[in-house]
Amino acid sequence: MTSNIQHVGTLERFAAKAIRLGAELLEVEYKHGYEEVFAATGALGFEIGRLRSSGKAAAALRQELHQCTRRKLRIVVDGHTYELRGRSYDSFGEEAYQVQLRRV
């Protein structure tokens, strides 16, 4: 018997939350020992999560973000398919990430 259960990663959970809030971008930056996760639309953004940088969840998120910069990720949220396209950039000497959330 095969299982249809698929692992849902930390990035996918944050992306789904941002999509449901109407965001176009997901941004992740390091600040004071935490990975701060923001949902953004245009110039407006707000924090939707905060993970201690030394924790397992933050390490998993960084790994998933790095993979998302190398290849697009597709997720399904509320019956609609979205493409996640990531890029990394320097933010005050720390690596930060921006993920476009595009409905396909």
N, C-alpha and C positions, 0 to 999 in steps of 0.2 A: 504494500500500500504506500503510495506516495503522498507526501504532505504538500498542501498548497499554501502553507504558512510562509510568509515572506518577512524577513527581518526589516523593521522600519527603523532607520537610523535617526540620530539626533538631528542632523540637518533636515531630513524629511519632515520630522515633527515640527521644527521651527518654520520651515517653508510652508507647510499646510496651515499653521496658525496665521502666518503673515498673509497668505492668499485669502483666507476667510475674512481677514480684516480689510481686504481690498488693496493690499500693498503691491507694488511693482518690483521692489527690491528688498533684499535681506542683506543687512550689513553686520559684520562681526568684527569687533575691535577689542584689543587687550587694554584694560585700564585698572590699575591698583590691585593686581592679583586676580582679576576676573576676566572672563571672556564675556563681553556684553553684546547682546543680540538685539538688533533694531529692525523694525519693519518700516519701510519708507515708500512714500508716494510723492513724486516731485520733490519739493524742498521740505516737506513735512515728514518727520520720522519720530518714532517713539520706541522705547525699550520694551521688548516682549520676553526677554530672558536674560539671566545672568548666571554663569557657571564659574565656580572656582577653578582657576587655570591649572592648578595642580591635580584636579580630580580626573577620574576616568571618563566622565561624560564630556568634559572639555577636550581631553586628548582625542576622543573619538570624533568629536565635532571638527577639530582641526584637521584630522586625517581625511574625513569626508569632504571638507571644504577643499583641501589640496587636490583630491581626486576630481572634484567638480571643476577645477580649473583646467584639468587635462582633458576631460571629456564631459559632454552634456549628460545630464541626468533627467530622466522622465519620471514623474509621479502622477498619481491620480488623486484628485481631491474633489469630493462630492460629485463623482461621476465625470469630471472633466480632466483632460490630460494637460499637464504643464511641463514645460521644459525649463530646467534650471541650468543656467550658464554662469559659471563663476570666474572671477579674476581676483588676483591678489595685488596688493599695493602696500607701499610703505606709509605708515602713520606714526610719525614722531619716533622713528627707529624701531618700530614693531611691525610685524606682518599683520595686515588686516585683509579682510575679504569682503567682496561685494558679489551678490548672486542675483542675476536677473530672473524674475519669475514671469514666464511668458506662456500664455495659454495657446495650445496648438490645436 
